[in-house]
Amino acid sequence: MDYLPLFFDVKSAPALLVGGGDVALRKARLLVRAGARVRVVSREVHEALDRLVEEHQGQVVIGEYHAGLLDDVVLVVAATDDEALNQRVHYDATARRVPVNVVDNPALCSFVFPAIVDRSPIVIGISSGGQSPVLARLLRAKLETLIPAGYSRLGALVGSFRERVKARFGSVNERRRFWEGVLQGEVAERVFAGRDAEAQQLLERQLEQEPDATPVGEVYLVGAGPGDPELLTFKALRLMQQADVVIYDRLVSPAVLDLCRRDADLVYVGKERDNHSVPQQGINQLLVEHARKGRRVVRLKGGDPFIFGRGGEELEELKAAGIPFQVVPGITAASACSTYAGIPLTHRNYAQSVKFVTGQLKHRTSDLNYDELIHPNQTIVFYMGLHTLERLCQGLMEHGKPATTPVAIVSQGTSVEQRVLTGTLGDIVARQQQARLPAPALIIVGEVVELQSRLAWFGSAEGQQAG
């Protein structure tokens, strides 16, 4: 270990900053965020730096650096492009045993600034010991995506209960078990969902209840997107990695499922045409049963749970049973598949509106309002319409949509197996009979399909067009 990682309390403490340019400004921002009183010395000072120091009751000294400026400071930062001056600052600070940082010169530093993930009171510092600041920043960026901003509020809430928990539980192990349950359970999720008052009330109740009481679990209705795991939201990934039970659909890709918590129970409830492994009512009951056992349940759905995903029906059941829940939207197939196929759903020259329609209606009826679907300058996206393709095309043409209207079928969109078949209302059925693109597939109808040949970007050239 090249450096001992420490967290330094500099609130209201004087800190000297030698230099007045952009680099000095960046260091000053860190120092004032930590509460230091910054004294800047330089021949010239950046306007933004001068304003920042003044706003935080610091001091700007226009002139030359001298060792006397170190007499009362707790640390010093040299941020100049004058190598000789930086060496003087290092020598003077070292002689007085004042911690010193010389920017971009580890050999002259007794401490270094880490890349910081700030979720105060939770603060994470990442350091390469000055060897690769860029790598440290890249690692920080990864952590930023995994640690929600809500951890700041969660840390503050936990801190406000610390003494009460200490008084309630006599042993360190009891306190540890209690806090593990809080920080990995419903209290934390309430905070992350922005429901801080509920989180505080729930923490109050958990502190008062007996340790063996079984809490009610929670259900997270999570949109898994179209299949590419990189299209998951940060929140979806976080909940998937802490779930006790994952109840998932057929359209959830193996790559997405592989990101779930390793020891979670995986329950498949996939539905195929004319073959439902678990009826919808059975799925609803599964969610309730697992939550009543105190488990955290992720209901993982392909695409977005509120767009032809029957998410509303499941939430109605949870609401009636008194089970708390959250909903995490996912990228719906219409947006993802059209984007990966190079077909913008709206375009100033082609379409000013878009309609999402299910091609597989309740009870297999065909009661689409075709009069609304045939409007010009409009894109139509059919979900689950591959098996009714002929009927959909015939219905549109019978109600006045020209047979020359462009059509695209996007099969297994966003995956490496993605294939795109283009044609018109008049010939797409015959083209599909020859190409036999498999489900899941999306059907896009409208003039925007003409852009596909020019804007297609995903996959190989051969894979973009079928037929």
C-alpha positions in Angstrom: 0.0 0.0 0.0 1.7 3.2 -1.2 -0.5 5.5 0.8 -2.5 5.2 4.0 -6.1 6.1 3.1 -7.4 8.6 5.7 -10.4 11.0 5.8 -9.2 14.5 7.0 -11.5 16.8 8.9 -10.8 20.3 7.7 -14.0 22.1 8.6 -13.2 25.7 9.4 -9.5 24.9 9.2 -7.1 27.2 7.2 -5.7 25.6 4.0 -3.2 27.2 1.7 -3.5 27.0 -2.1 -0.6 28.2 -4.1 -1.7 29.0 -7.7 -4.6 30.9 -9.2 -5.5 29.1 -12.5 -7.9 26.3 -13.5 -6.2 23.6 -11.7 -6.2 25.6 -8.5 -9.9 26.3 -9.0 -10.6 22.5 -9.1 -8.7 21.9 -5.9 -10.4 24.9 -4.2 -13.8 23.4 -5.0 -12.9 20.2 -3.2 -11.5 22.1 -0.2 -14.5 24.3 0.3 -16.9 21.4 -0.1 -15.1 19.8 2.9 -15.5 23.1 4.8 -11.9 24.4 4.7 -11.1 28.1 4.8 -9.0 28.5 1.7 -6.2 31.1 1.4 -5.0 31.5 -2.2 -1.7 33.1 -3.1 -0.8 33.9 -6.7 0.2 36.8 -8.9 -3.0 36.4 -10.8 -6.2 34.7 -9.7 -8.9 33.2 -11.9 -12.2 35.2 -11.6 -14.2 32.1 -10.7 -11.6 31.1 -8.1 -11.7 34.6 -6.6 -15.5 34.5 -6.4 -15.5 31.0 -4.9 -13.0 31.9 -2.1 -14.9 35.0 -1.3 -18.2 33.2 -1.1 -16.7 30.7 1.5 -15.1 33.3 3.7 -11.5 32.6 2.4 -8.7 34.9 1.5 -7.0 35.9 -1.8 -3.4 37.1 -1.5 -2.2 38.8 -4.8 1.6 38.5 -4.8 4.5 36.1 -4.2 4.5 32.9 -2.2 6.7 32.9 1.0 7.2 30.4 3.7 5.5 32.5 6.3 2.1 31.7 4.7 2.4 28.2 6.1 2.6 29.2 9.7 -1.0 28.4 10.7 -2.4 26.1 7.9 -3.3 22.4 8.3 -2.4 21.6 4.7 -1.0 23.1 1.5 -1.7 22.5 -2.2 0.7 23.7 -4.9 -1.1 24.0 -8.2 1.2 26.0 -10.4 3.2 25.3 -13.6 6.4 26.7 -12.0 8.4 23.6 -11.1 10.9 25.6 -9.0 8.1 27.2 -7.0 6.4 23.8 -6.5 9.6 22.4 -5.1 10.0 25.4 -2.7 6.4 24.8 -1.4 7.2 21.1 -0.9 10.5 21.9 0.9 8.9 24.5 3.2 5.9 22.4 4.0 8.0 19.3 4.7 10.2 21.3 7.0 7.2 22.4 9.0 5.5 18.9 8.8 2.6 20.4 7.1 0.8 17.9 4.7 1.5 19.0 1.1 0.2 18.1 -2.3 1.9 19.2 -5.5 -0.5 18.6 -8.4 0.7 16.0 -10.9 3.9 15.4 -9.1 3.6 12.4 -6.7 7.2 12.6 -5.7 6.6 16.0 -4.0 3.4 14.9 -2.3 2.9 13.7 1.3 -0.8 13.2 0.5 -2.8 12.8 -2.7 -6.3 13.8 -3.7 -8.4 10.7 -4.6 -11.2 10.5 -7.1 -14.2 11.0 -5.0 -17.7 9.5 -4.9 -19.6 11.8 -2.7 -22.7 10.5 -1.0 -22.1 12.4 2.2 -22.0 11.2 4.9 -20.8 8.3 2.8 -17.6 9.3 0.9 -15.5 6.9 -1.2 -12.0 7.8 -2.2 -10.2 6.1 -5.1 -6.5 6.6 -5.5 -3.8 5.3 -7.9 -1.1 6.8 -5.8 -0.6 9.4 -8.5 0.3 6.7 -11.1 -2.9 6.9 -13.2 -5.4 9.6 -12.2 -7.4 8.9 -15.3 -7.9 5.2 -14.3 -9.0 6.4 -10.8 -11.6 8.7 -12.4 -12.8 5.8 -14.7 -13.3 3.6 -11.6 -15.1 6.4 -9.9 -17.5 6.7 -12.8 -18.3 3.0 -12.5 -19.0 3.4 -8.8 -21.2 6.5 -9.5 -23.5 4.3 -11.6 -23.8 1.7 -8.9 -24.3 3.9 -5.8 -27.6 5.9 -6.0 -27.6 9.4 -4.7 -30.2 8.2 -2.1 -27.3 6.7 -0.1 -26.6 10.2 1.1 -30.1 10.5 2.7 -29.9 6.9 3.9 -26.6 7.6 5.7 -28.1 10.6 7.4 -31.2 8.6 8.5 -29.1 5.8 9.9 -26.9 8.3 11.7 -29.9 9.9 13.4 -30.9 6.5 14.8 -27.5 5.3 15.8 -27.6 6.0 19.5 -31.2 4.6 19.9 -30.1 1.4 18.2 -27.1 1.2 20.5 -29.3 1.5 23.5 -31.8 -1.0 22.1 -29.3 -3.8 21.4 -26.7 -4.7 23.9 -24.2 -6.6 21.7 -22.3 -5.6 18.7 -23.6 -8.7 16.8 -27.2 -7.8 17.5 -26.6 -4.2 16.3 -24.9 -5.5 13.2 -27.8 -7.9 12.3 -30.3 -5.1 12.8 -28.5 -2.7 10.6 -27.9 -5.3 7.9 -31.6 -5.8 7.7 -32.3 -2.1 7.6 -29.7 -1.3 4.9 -30.7 -4.2 2.7 -34.4 -4.0 3.2 -37.5 -1.9 2.9 -36.2 1.1 4.8 -33.4 1.6 2.3 -35.8 1.1 -0.6 -38.2 3.7 0.7 -35.3 6.2 0.8 -34.1 5.3 -2.7 -37.7 5.8 -3.9 -37.8 9.3 -2.4 -40.2 8.3 0.4 -38.1 9.4 3.3 -40.9 10.0 5.8 -42.2 6.5 5.2 -38.6 5.2 5.7 -38.3 6.9 9.0 -41.6 5.5 10.2 -40.7 2.0 9.1 -37.4 2.2 10.9 -39.2 3.3 14.1 -41.4 0.3 13.9 -38.6 -2.1 13.2 -36.7 -0.7 16.2 -39.7 -1.4 18.4 -40.7 -4.9 17.2 -39.3 -8.1 18.5 -36.3 -9.4 16.5 -38.1 -12.6 15.4 -41.1 -10.8 13.9 -41.5 -11.6 10.2 -41.6 -8.4 8.2 -43.7 -8.0 5.1 -41.6 -8.1 2.0 -41.8 -5.9 -1.1 -42.3 -6.5 -4.8 -40.3 -4.7 -7.5 -41.9 -4.7 -10.9 -38.8 -4.3 -13.1 -38.6 -3.7 -16.8 -35.8 -5.8 -18.2 -35.7 -4.0 -21.5 -35.5 -5.6 -25.0 -32.7 -8.1 -24.2 -29.4 -6.2 -24.3 -28.2 -6.1 -20.7 -26.5 -2.8 -21.2 -29.9 -1.2 -21.7 -31.0 -1.9 -18.2 -31.5 1.0 -15.9 -29.2 1.5 -12.9 -32.1 1.0 -10.5 -33.2 -2.2 -12.2 -29.7 -3.6 -11.8 -29.5 -2.7 -8.2 -32.8 -4.3 -7.3 -32.0 -7.4 -9.3 -28.8 -7.9 -7.4 -30.5 -7.8 -4.0 -33.7 -9.8 -4.7 -34.5 -13.0 -2.8 -36.8 -14.2 -5.5 -36.9 -13.4 -9.2 -40.1 -14.2 -11.1 -39.3 -13.8 -14.8 -40.9 -13.9 -18.2 -39.9 -15.7 -21.4 -38.7 -12.4 -23.0 -36.1 -11.8 -20.4 -32.8 -12.7 -22.0 -30.3 -15.1 -20.4 -27.7 -12.2 -20.3 -30.1 -10.1 -18.3 -31.1 -12.9 -16.0 -27.4 -13.6 -15.3 -27.1 -10.2 -13.6 -29.5 -11.2 -10.9 -28.3 -12.1 -7.4 -26.5 -15.4 -7.6 -28.4 -17.1 -4.7 -31.8 -15.7 -5.6 -34.6 -18.2 -6.3 -35.4 -18.0 -10.0 -39.1 -18.8 -10.9 -40.0 -19.0 -14.6 -43.5 -18.0 -15.5 -43.0 -17.5 -19.2 -45.9 -17.3 -21.7 -45.8 -18.4 -25.3 -48.6 -18.3 -27.8 -51.2 -20.9 -26.6 -48.8 -22.1 -23.9 -48.8 -20.3 -20.6 -46.5 -22.1 -18.1 -48.3 -20.2 -15.2 -51.6 -18.4 -15.7 -51.7 -14.7 -14.9 -53.7 -15.2 -11.7 -51.1 -17.7 -10.6 -48.4 -15.2 -11.1 -50.3 -12.6 -9.1 -50.6 -15.1 -6.3 -46.9 -16.0 -6.4 -46.0 -12.4 -5.9 -48.3 -12.1 -2.9 -47.2 -15.4 -1.3 -43.4 -14.6 -1.5 -43.8 -11.1 -0.2 -45.9 -12.3 2.8 -42.9 -14.4 3.7 -40.8 -11.3 4.1 -39.0 -11.7 0.8 -37.8 -9.1 -1.7 -39.4 -10.1 -5.0 -38.3 -8.9 -8.4 -41.0 -9.4 -11.1 -38.8 -9.2 -14.2 -40.6 -8.4 -17.4 -39.2 -8.0 -20.9 -39.4 -4.4 -22.2 -41.5 -2.1 -20.0 -44.0 -3.6 -17.5 -46.6 -0.9 -18.3 -46.6 -1.3 -22.1 -48.5 -4.5 -23.0 -46.8 -6.2 -20.0 -49.9 -6.7 -17.7 -48.1 -4.9 -15.0 -51.2 -3.0 -13.9 -53.0 -6.2 -13.2 -50.3 -7.5 -11.0 -50.1 -4.2 -9.1 -53.9 -4.3 -8.5 -53.5 -7.7 -6.8 -50.6 -6.4 -4.7 -52.5 -3.3 -3.7 -55.5 -5.4 -2.6 -53.2 -7.6 -0.5 -51.5 -4.7 1.2 -48.1 -5.6 -0.3 -45.7 -2.6 -0.9 -44.3 -2.3 -4.4 -42.2 -0.2 -6.7 -42.2 0.0 -10.5 -39.0 0.4 -12.5 -39.6 1.3 -16.2 -37.7 -0.4 -18.9 -36.9 0.5 -22.5 -39.9 -0.8 -24.4 -39.4 -2.9 -27.6 -40.8 -0.2 -29.8 -38.1 2.3 -28.9 -35.3 -0.2 -28.6 -35.9 -2.3 -31.7 -36.7 0.6 -34.0 -33.5 2.3 -32.8 -31.3 -0.7 -33.3 -32.9 -1.2 -36.7 -32.2 2.3 -37.8 -35.8 3.3 -38.0 -36.8 6.6 -36.2 -40.4 6.3 -35.0 -40.9 10.0 -35.7 -39.3 12.3 -38.3 -40.2 15.8 -39.4 -40.6 14.7 -43.0 -42.4 11.4 -42.4 -44.3 11.1 -39.2 -45.4 13.4 -36.4 -47.0 10.8 -34.2 -46.7 7.1 -33.3 -49.1 4.5 -32.0 -48.3 1.4 -30.0 -50.8 -1.4 -30.7 -51.0 -5.0 -29.6 -51.5 -7.4 -32.5 -52.6 -10.1 -30.1 -55.9 -9.0 -28.6 -57.8 -10.4 -25.6 -59.8 -13.5 -26.5 -58.1 -13.5 -30.0 -60.6 -11.0 -31.4 -59.7 -8.5 -34.1 -61.4 -5.3 -33.0 -58.7 -2.8 -33.9 -59.8 0.7 -34.6 -58.4 0.8 -38.1 -59.9 4.2 -38.8 -57.4 5.6 -36.3 -54.5 3.6 -37.6 -54.7 4.8 -41.2 -54.0 8.4 -40.6 -51.2 9.8 -42.7 -47.9 11.0 -41.2 -48.2 8.4 -38.4 -46.1 5.4 -37.4 -47.7 2.3 -36.2 -45.9 -0.2 -34.0 -47.5 -3.7 -33.5 -46.4 -5.7 -30.6 -46.9 -9.5 -30.7 -48.3 -9.3 -34.2 -46.1 -11.8 -36.1 -48.8 -14.5 -36.0 -51.5 -12.1 -37.1 -49.4 -10.3 -39.7 -51.6 -11.2 -42.7 -54.8 -10.1 -40.9 -53.2 -6.8 -39.8 -51.9 -5.9 -43.2 -55.3 -6.8 -44.8 -57.2 -4.8 -42.3 -55.0 -1.7 -42.9 -55.4 -1.9 -46.7 -59.2 -2.6 -46.5 -59.6 0.7 -44.5 -57.6 2.8 -47.0 -53.9 2.4 -46.1 -52.0 2.2 -49.5 -50.5 -1.2 -50.3 -47.2 0.6 -51.0 -46.9 1.7 -47.3 -43.5 0.6 -46.1 -43.3 -2.1 -43.4 -40.5 -3.6 -41.3 -40.3 -6.6 -39.1 -37.6 -6.5 -36.5 -36.9 -9.9 -35.1 -35.0 -10.5 -31.9 -34.2 -6.8 -31.7 -31.0 -5.5 -29.9 -29.6 -9.1 -29.7 -26.8 -10.4 -31.9 -29.4 -12.5 -33.7 -31.3 -9.4 -34.7 -32.7 -9.5 -38.3 -34.7 -6.8 -40.1 -37.1 -7.6 -43.0 -38.5 -4.7 -45.0 -41.3 -4.5 -47.5 -44.7 -3.0 -48.0 -48.2 -3.8 -46.8 -48.8 -5.5 -50.1 -45.8 -7.9 -50.0 -44.5 -8.2 -46.5 -46.6 -11.3 -45.8 -45.0 -13.2 -48.7 -41.6 -11.9 -47.8 -42.0 -13.2 -44.2 -43.3 -16.6 -45.4 -40.0 -16.9 -47.3 -37.7 -15.3 -44.6 -39.4 -17.0 -41.6 -38.1 -14.5 -39.1 -38.7 -15.9 -35.6 -40.5 -14.3 -32.6 -40.2 -12.2 -30.6 -40.7 -9.6 -33.4 -42.0 -6.1 -33.8 -43.8 -4.8 -36.8 -43.3 -1.1 -37.8 -45.7 0.4 -40.4 -45.1 3.9 -41.9 -43.0 6.0 -44.2 -40.2 6.1 -41.6 -39.3 2.6 -42.6 -37.8 4.1 -45.8 -34.9 5.4 -43.6 -33.8 2.0 -42.5 -31.5 1.3 -45.4 -29.6 4.6 -44.7 -29.6 4.7 -40.9 -29.1 1.0 -40.0 -26.1 0.8 -37.7 -26.3 -2.3 -35.5 -24.7 -5.6 -36.5 -23.2 -6.7 -39.8 -24.4 -5.4 -43.1 -25.8 -8.9 -43.9 -27.7 -9.0 -40.7 -29.5 -5.7 -41.3 -31.7 -6.8 -44.1 -33.5 -10.1 -44.7 -35.4 -11.2 -47.8 
